[in-house]
């Protein structure tokens, strides 16, 4: 019987090797390269700016290929990370076989792989973002005996020349279809290429944001992923951002993940969903309600949320998105199915009955509803996020919540039913702490809470220092007030950060 992870899997390597990607070996990669006539290898890795970097290789012989896959290559770490000094800057990059995929854009057949960083002693680079996530998660599993699955919701704008045919209504683009949503075809092409690259796609659709400005159309879309291991949850977002930008370049349009394109229009978020597992089973629900374990999880995220923005909201325009009444959080609280809160508990198919039977009266097969699909959603991050550090920070926050003595009480006190911004909830709203309003405030929050991240050597102190310095270098305290009414200055700021992350 063919494993469910192989049946219908669009990744060409999985189909050829008849095994899931996590089981790929060096021999498997070589076998695929030889059978498929692969002529080039591309090493890919994420540097401090959050963008995918590339090192290209042309194979000269089999021994060259074997050495490359076994030993990796040297790179200049000081040009990739500010915390790596030029005096001792050489780093090794080693490919992770499970990330291999066929490059869909090159003329010569090429195989791409994501890489890990190692220092001069062959040890994982302490400050490498992917290594920090690995350390955080390994410690979480060792301490809690549980696992975490995660997924992202990646929003982006397509900027093109204005098209008057079948215009969309301003800020009414949610789930529109062609011909109103002009770039549905680009999104569908991206979904196909991302799946072939190994990404676990849930769906894609057009989003709320759509508007015209100075002869250009701006059209917002979203791609959401399926829950997976925390490291792969990050990697598939990184690969998808690269694929979308490549497709945008081929189509002659700009793709932007920037948190804010212009004032008064929907910004781009990058919401992160998470769930707890015990023995492979989702434990977010208990008797149809959010479990105490999930509430503790929420408590930890809320308690560290101010400093989590230092990893998830990295540029000044991040804080132009975090404003009231635009489905972006401003206050530290949580609720059910509520888009005005920081942590949202979305619908999770609990207690819904057999809806498919009602919709399809002739359906006779029984559906097993015993498994839970419940997640919680952290709504602050945006496309500027350092994804490895953000998810590492969230893992640490979850562990913090599990260890908080008053975790349940803390979570219960910050729960809100219904829309936060109604008159009925005014008194509750006025008691809440606010999220940082600038990179400067975010840095101050990280300085206050840095001990949580540095505990057990997960985040090196020098890296925290570097993040604080970078955020404060924007000098954006009270930026919203300074830019009020200054359209030209605001436009310049948005353009400067249009291609963040």
HUCORFEN-V314076 format. One record per pair of residues at least 24 apart in sequence whose C-alpha atoms are under 6 Angstrom apart, sorted by sequence separation. I is the first residue (numbers start at 1). J is the second residue. D is the distance in whole Angstrom. If there is no record, write none. Layout:
<<I J D> <I J D>>
//
This chain:
<<93 117 5> <201 225 4> <202 226 5> <92 117 6> <200 225 6> <201 226 6> <348 373 5> <443 468 5> <92 118 5> <200 226 6> <348 374 4> <91 118 6> <91 119 5> <443 471 6> <175 205 6> <176 206 6> <175 206 5> <345 376 5> <440 471 6> <174 206 6> <344 376 6> <439 471 5> <440 472 5> <47 80 5> <48 81 5> <174 207 4> <344 377 5> <173 207 5> <174 208 4> <343 377 5> <173 208 4> <343 378 5> <172 208 5> <173 209 6> <171 208 5> <173 210 6> <199 236 5> <342 379 5> <440 477 6> <171 209 5> <171 210 5> <438 477 6> <170 210 6> <170 211 5> <194 240 6> <162 215 5> <162 216 4> <267 321 6> <161 216 5> <162 217 5> <160 216 6> <161 217 6> <160 217 5> <209 266 5> <260 317 6> <159 217 6> <159 218 5> <259 318 5> <158 218 6> <158 219 5> <260 321 6> <157 219 5> <157 220 4> <156 220 6> <156 221 6> <155 221 6> <155 222 4> <154 222 5> <313 381 6> <41 110 6> <43 112 6> <44 113 6> <45 114 6> <154 223 5> <312 381 4> <313 382 6> <39 109 6> <40 110 5> <41 111 5> <42 112 5> <43 113 5> <44 114 5> <45 115 5> <153 223 6> <314 384 6> <38 109 5> <39 110 6> <41 112 6> <44 115 6> <153 224 4> <313 384 6> <314 385 6> <38 110 5> <313 385 6> <24 97 6> <152 225 6> <312 385 4> <24 98 6> <151 225 6> <311 385 6> <151 226 6> <311 386 6> <22 98 5> <151 227 5> <21 98 5> <150 227 5> <149 227 6> <150 228 6> <311 389 6> <312 390 6> <149 228 5> <311 390 5> <149 229 5> <150 230 5> <335 415 6> <149 230 6> <333 414 5> <334 415 5> <335 416 5> <151 233 5> <335 417 6> <150 233 6> <282 372 6> <160 253 5> <159 253 6> <159 254 5> <101 197 5> <158 254 6> <301 397 5> <158 255 5> <300 397 5> <157 255 6> <300 398 5> <157 256 5> <156 256 6> <275 375 5> <300 400 5> <156 257 5> <274 375 5> <297 398 5> <300 401 3> <332 433 6> <273 375 6> <274 376 6> <299 401 5> <331 433 6> <332 434 6> <273 376 5> <331 434 4> <273 377 4> <297 401 5> <330 434 6> <331 435 6> <272 377 6> <296 401 5> <330 435 5> <272 378 5> <296 402 5> <271 378 6> <271 379 5> <299 407 6> <271 381 6> <270 381 5> <296 407 5> <156 268 6> <270 382 4> <296 408 6> <299 411 5> <155 268 5> <269 382 4> <270 383 6> <155 269 6> <154 270 5> <384 500 5> <153 270 5> <384 501 5> <153 271 5> <319 437 6> <152 271 6> <319 438 6> <152 272 5> <151 272 6> <151 273 5> <150 273 5> <259 382 6> <316 439 6> <150 274 4> <149 274 6> <258 383 6> <149 275 5> <257 383 5> <148 275 6> <148 276 5> <147 276 6> <148 277 6> <306 435 6> <147 277 5> <146 277 6> <146 278 5> <310 442 5> <307 442 6> <307 445 5> <306 445 6> <307 446 4> <234 387 6> <11 196 4> <10 196 5> <11 197 6> <11 198 6> <258 498 5> <256 498 6> <256 499 6> <133 388 6> <136 392 6> <130 388 6> <129 388 5> <133 392 4> <129 389 6> <136 458 6> <135 458 6> <132 458 6> <50 386 6> <51 501 5> <50 501 5>>
//
